[in-house]
Structures are given as C-alpha cells and as structure tokens.
C-alpha cells in the first residue's frame, strides 16, 4: 500500500481501482494527491495555492 509523502501514513487506496486524474486525500494530514500514473502508481501533490489564485482571477474578471 502506498504511503503519504508528507506524513508517511499509509494511503487507503486500492491500486487496481484508481485511474489517472483521480484525487486521493490522506486521512492523517489532509494532503491531496492526483494520480498521474497507474502502473507504477505515481502521485502528484495537488497545490491548493493554485486553486486559490484561480478563484481570485475569476472574481476579478466578474467585477
């Protein structure tokens, strides 16, 4: 079972049941990872800061 790179807690995911693009959250620290590869399993950290910046840009465009 893969572990969280942030806190090293085991991630509760079934490798056979995930697909590229799925987002997995660590139950221990709350870090989110996107599945970028399935064989072998590769995870990339989802950066919350980018989401906040995108939301700010959208709000500016609405004004």
C-alpha positions in Angstrom: 0.0 0.0 0.0 1.4 3.4 -0.9 2.2 6.0 1.8 1.8 9.7 2.0 5.0 11.6 1.1 4.1 14.3 3.7 3.4 12.3 6.8 4.3 8.7 5.7 0.8 7.5 6.7 -0.4 4.6 4.6 -2.9 5.8 2.0 -6.1 3.8 1.9 -6.4 3.2 -1.8 -6.9 0.2 -4.0 -4.2 0.4 -6.7 -6.4 -1.7 -9.0 -9.4 0.7 -8.6 -7.8 4.1 -9.3 -7.5 5.8 -12.6 -5.3 8.7 -13.9 -6.9 12.0 -12.8 -8.4 10.7 -9.6 -7.6 12.7 -6.4 -6.6 10.9 -3.3 -6.6 12.6 0.2 -4.5 11.5 3.1 -6.7 10.8 6.1 -3.9 11.7 8.5 -2.7 15.1 7.3 -5.3 16.0 4.6 -2.8 16.4 1.8 -4.3 15.8 -1.6 -2.6 13.9 -4.5 -3.6 13.4 -8.1 -3.0 10.0 -9.7 -0.7 10.8 -12.7 0.2 7.2 -13.4 -1.2 3.8 -12.6 1.5 1.3 -13.5 3.5 2.0 -11.5 1.4 4.2 -9.2 2.5 7.8 -9.4 1.0 10.6 -7.3 1.5 14.4 -7.7 0.6 16.8 -4.9 -2.4 19.0 -5.6 -1.4 22.5 -4.9 -4.2 24.4 -3.0 -2.4 27.7 -3.6 -3.1 27.4 -7.4 -6.8 26.9 -6.8 -7.0 30.0 -4.6 -5.2 32.1 -7.3 -7.5 30.8 -10.0 -10.5 31.8 -7.8 -9.1 35.3 -7.3 -8.6 35.7 -11.1 -12.2 34.6 -11.7 -13.5 37.1 -9.1 -11.5 39.9 -10.7 -13.0 39.1 -14.2 -16.5 39.2 -12.8 -16.1 42.8 -11.5 
